[in-house]
Protein backbone atom coordinates (compact mmCIF):
# COMPACT_ATOMS: atom_id res chain seq x y z
CA UNK A 1 0.00 0.00 0.00
CA UNK A 2 2.84 2.37 0.77
CA UNK A 3 4.17 1.86 -2.77
CA UNK A 4 1.38 3.97 -4.30
CA UNK A 5 1.61 6.85 -1.81
CA UNK A 6 2.90 10.28 -2.79
CA UNK A 7 6.68 10.72 -2.64
CA UNK A 8 7.58 7.05 -2.17
CA UNK A 9 10.98 6.10 -3.60
CA UNK A 10 13.02 2.96 -3.14
CA UNK A 11 16.80 3.23 -3.42
CA UNK A 12 16.32 6.63 -5.06
CA UNK A 13 20.03 7.46 -5.09
CA UNK A 14 20.95 4.09 -6.58
CA UNK A 15 18.19 3.84 -9.19
CA UNK A 16 17.62 7.42 -10.33
CA UNK A 17 20.60 9.32 -8.97
CA UNK A 18 18.09 11.16 -6.74
CA UNK A 19 16.26 12.74 -9.70
CA UNK A 20 12.86 11.09 -9.32
CA UNK A 21 9.96 12.82 -7.60
CA UNK A 22 8.31 9.68 -6.25
CA UNK A 23 5.03 10.74 -7.85
CA UNK A 24 4.79 8.33 -10.79
CA UNK A 25 2.91 5.45 -9.17
CA UNK A 26 0.83 7.82 -7.04
CA UNK A 27 -0.33 9.69 -10.15
CA UNK A 28 -0.88 6.43 -12.04
CA UNK A 29 -3.04 5.09 -9.20
CA UNK A 30 -5.12 8.28 -9.24
CA UNK A 31 -5.71 8.10 -12.99
CA UNK A 32 -6.57 4.39 -12.86
CA UNK A 33 -9.03 4.94 -10.00
CA UNK A 34 -10.68 7.84 -11.86
CA UNK A 35 -11.42 5.32 -14.61
CA UNK A 36 -12.93 2.93 -12.04
CA UNK A 37 -9.96 0.59 -12.33
CA UNK A 38 -7.34 -0.77 -10.00
CA UNK A 39 -3.56 -1.16 -10.03
CA UNK A 40 -1.67 -3.89 -8.23
CA UNK A 41 1.98 -4.75 -7.79
CA UNK A 42 3.50 -8.15 -7.13
CA UNK A 43 7.08 -9.29 -6.62
CA UNK A 44 8.85 -12.46 -5.61
CA UNK A 45 11.21 -10.41 -3.43
CA UNK A 46 14.26 -8.20 -3.48
CA UNK A 47 16.15 -8.07 -6.76
CA UNK A 48 13.45 -10.22 -8.42
CA UNK A 49 11.69 -7.39 -10.27
CA UNK A 50 8.05 -6.43 -10.03
CA UNK A 51 4.90 -6.84 -12.08
CA UNK A 52 2.39 -4.00 -12.19
CA UNK A 53 -1.11 -4.81 -13.38
CA UNK A 54 -3.70 -2.21 -14.36
CA UNK A 55 -7.27 -3.42 -14.71
CA UNK A 56 -9.83 -1.10 -16.31
CA UNK A 57 -13.51 -1.70 -17.04
CA UNK A 58 -14.44 -1.75 -20.71
CA UNK A 59 -17.62 0.03 -21.78
CA UNK A 60 -19.52 0.43 -24.99
CA UNK A 61 -19.57 3.87 -26.52
CA UNK A 62 -23.06 5.21 -25.93
CA UNK A 63 -25.09 6.49 -28.88
CA UNK A 64 -25.62 10.16 -28.05
CA UNK A 65 -27.47 11.07 -31.25
CA UNK A 66 -30.85 12.80 -30.72
CA UNK A 67 -32.68 9.86 -32.26
CA UNK A 68 -31.19 7.47 -29.74
CA UNK A 69 -33.25 6.17 -26.84
CA UNK A 70 -30.04 5.14 -25.12
CA UNK A 71 -29.25 6.67 -21.73
CA UNK A 72 -25.54 7.53 -22.02
CA UNK A 73 -25.08 7.29 -18.27
CA UNK A 74 -26.24 3.68 -18.33
CA UNK A 75 -23.59 2.04 -20.52
CA UNK A 76 -23.28 -1.65 -19.86
CA UNK A 77 -19.89 -3.36 -19.76
CA UNK A 78 -19.28 -5.64 -22.73
CA UNK A 79 -17.37 -8.88 -23.04
CA UNK A 80 -14.89 -8.66 -25.90
CA UNK A 81 -13.68 -11.58 -27.95
CA UNK A 82 -10.20 -10.27 -28.78
CA UNK A 83 -10.04 -12.17 -32.07
CA UNK A 84 -12.99 -10.13 -33.38
CA UNK A 85 -11.39 -6.82 -32.39
CA UNK A 86 -7.78 -7.38 -33.41
CA UNK A 87 -7.63 -4.09 -35.34
CA UNK A 88 -9.41 -1.90 -32.76
CA UNK A 89 -6.23 0.05 -32.05
CA UNK A 90 -4.79 0.05 -35.56
CA UNK A 91 -4.50 2.73 -38.22
CA UNK A 92 -4.53 5.56 -35.69
CA UNK A 93 -2.46 8.74 -35.55
CA UNK A 94 -0.93 8.63 -32.06
CA UNK A 95 1.03 11.18 -30.06
CA UNK A 96 3.27 9.49 -27.50
CA UNK A 97 4.21 11.77 -24.59
CA UNK A 98 6.81 10.64 -22.06
CA UNK A 99 9.93 12.24 -20.65
CA UNK A 100 11.81 8.95 -20.83
CA UNK A 101 13.19 8.26 -24.31
CA UNK A 102 13.22 4.47 -23.86
CA UNK A 103 9.51 4.50 -22.94
CA UNK A 104 8.68 6.53 -26.04
CA UNK A 105 10.70 4.20 -28.26
CA UNK A 106 9.03 1.11 -26.79
CA UNK A 107 5.51 2.49 -27.21
CA UNK A 108 6.35 3.71 -30.70
CA UNK A 109 7.61 0.27 -31.70
CA UNK A 110 4.57 -1.52 -30.24
CA UNK A 111 2.04 0.87 -31.77
CA UNK A 112 3.77 0.98 -35.16
CA UNK A 113 3.65 -2.83 -35.32
CA UNK A 114 -0.14 -2.44 -35.13
CA UNK A 115 -0.06 -0.14 -38.18
CA UNK A 116 -0.40 3.12 -36.28
CA UNK A 117 1.40 6.32 -37.22
CA UNK A 118 3.25 7.67 -34.18
CA UNK A 119 4.88 10.94 -33.26
CA UNK A 120 6.71 11.64 -30.00
CA UNK A 121 6.95 14.50 -27.52
CA UNK A 122 9.26 14.52 -24.53
CA UNK A 123 7.11 16.78 -22.35
CA UNK A 124 3.66 18.30 -22.02
CA UNK A 125 4.64 21.69 -23.42
CA UNK A 126 5.93 20.14 -26.64
CA UNK A 127 2.87 17.86 -26.80
CA UNK A 128 0.46 20.80 -26.55
CA UNK A 129 2.28 22.61 -29.37
CA UNK A 130 2.17 19.46 -31.52
CA UNK A 131 -1.56 19.01 -30.88
CA UNK A 132 -2.25 22.65 -31.72
CA UNK A 133 -0.18 22.40 -34.91
CA UNK A 134 -1.95 19.19 -35.92
CA UNK A 135 -5.37 20.76 -35.35
CA UNK A 136 -4.37 23.85 -37.36
CA UNK A 137 -3.77 21.69 -40.46
CA UNK A 138 -6.87 19.54 -39.76
CA UNK A 139 -4.83 16.42 -38.91
CA UNK A 140 -5.67 15.82 -35.24
CA UNK A 141 -4.31 12.89 -33.30
CA UNK A 142 -6.73 10.05 -32.68
C-alpha positions in Angstrom: 0.0 0.0 0.0 2.8 2.4 0.8 4.2 1.9 -2.8 1.4 4.0 -4.3 1.6 6.9 -1.8 2.9 10.3 -2.8 6.7 10.7 -2.6 7.6 7.0 -2.2 11.0 6.1 -3.6 13.0 3.0 -3.1 16.8 3.2 -3.4 16.3 6.6 -5.1 20.0 7.5 -5.1 20.9 4.1 -6.6 18.2 3.8 -9.2 17.6 7.4 -10.3 20.6 9.3 -9.0 18.1 11.2 -6.7 16.3 12.7 -9.7 12.9 11.1 -9.3 10.0 12.8 -7.6 8.3 9.7 -6.3 5.0 10.7 -7.8 4.8 8.3 -10.8 2.9 5.5 -9.2 0.8 7.8 -7.0 -0.3 9.7 -10.2 -0.9 6.4 -12.0 -3.0 5.1 -9.2 -5.1 8.3 -9.2 -5.7 8.1 -13.0 -6.6 4.4 -12.9 -9.0 4.9 -10.0 -10.7 7.8 -11.9 -11.4 5.3 -14.6 -12.9 2.9 -12.0 -10.0 0.6 -12.3 -7.3 -0.8 -10.0 -3.6 -1.2 -10.0 -1.7 -3.9 -8.2 2.0 -4.7 -7.8 3.5 -8.1 -7.1 7.1 -9.3 -6.6 8.8 -12.5 -5.6 11.2 -10.4 -3.4 14.3 -8.2 -3.5 16.1 -8.1 -6.8 13.4 -10.2 -8.4 11.7 -7.4 -10.3 8.1 -6.4 -10.0 4.9 -6.8 -12.1 2.4 -4.0 -12.2 -1.1 -4.8 -13.4 -3.7 -2.2 -14.4 -7.3 -3.4 -14.7 -9.8 -1.1 -16.3 -13.5 -1.7 -17.0 -14.4 -1.8 -20.7 -17.6 0.0 -21.8 -19.5 0.4 -25.0 -19.6 3.9 -26.5 -23.1 5.2 -25.9 -25.1 6.5 -28.9 -25.6 10.2 -28.1 -27.5 11.1 -31.2 -30.9 12.8 -30.7 -32.7 9.9 -32.3 -31.2 7.5 -29.7 -33.2 6.2 -26.8 -30.0 5.1 -25.1 -29.3 6.7 -21.7 -25.5 7.5 -22.0 -25.1 7.3 -18.3 -26.2 3.7 -18.3 -23.6 2.0 -20.5 -23.3 -1.7 -19.9 -19.9 -3.4 -19.8 -19.3 -5.6 -22.7 -17.4 -8.9 -23.0 -14.9 -8.7 -25.9 -13.7 -11.6 -27.9 -10.2 -10.3 -28.8 -10.0 -12.2 -32.1 -13.0 -10.1 -33.4 -11.4 -6.8 -32.4 -7.8 -7.4 -33.4 -7.6 -4.1 -35.3 -9.4 -1.9 -32.8 -6.2 0.0 -32.1 -4.8 0.0 -35.6 -4.5 2.7 -38.2 -4.5 5.6 -35.7 -2.5 8.7 -35.5 -0.9 8.6 -32.1 1.0 11.2 -30.1 3.3 9.5 -27.5 4.2 11.8 -24.6 6.8 10.6 -22.1 9.9 12.2 -20.7 11.8 8.9 -20.8 13.2 8.3 -24.3 13.2 4.5 -23.9 9.5 4.5 -22.9 8.7 6.5 -26.0 10.7 4.2 -28.3 9.0 1.1 -26.8 5.5 2.5 -27.2 6.3 3.7 -30.7 7.6 0.3 -31.7 4.6 -1.5 -30.2 2.0 0.9 -31.8 3.8 1.0 -35.2 3.6 -2.8 -35.3 -0.1 -2.4 -35.1 -0.1 -0.1 -38.2 -0.4 3.1 -36.3 1.4 6.3 -37.2 3.2 7.7 -34.2 4.9 10.9 -33.3 6.7 11.6 -30.0 6.9 14.5 -27.5 9.3 14.5 -24.5 7.1 16.8 -22.3 3.7 18.3 -22.0 4.6 21.7 -23.4 5.9 20.1 -26.6 2.9 17.9 -26.8 0.5 20.8 -26.5 2.3 22.6 -29.4 2.2 19.5 -31.5 -1.6 19.0 -30.9 -2.2 22.7 -31.7 -0.2 22.4 -34.9 -2.0 19.2 -35.9 -5.4 20.8 -35.3 -4.4 23.9 -37.4 -3.8 21.7 -40.5 -6.9 19.5 -39.8 -4.8 16.4 -38.9 -5.7 15.8 -35.2 -4.3 12.9 -33.3 -6.7 10.1 -32.7 
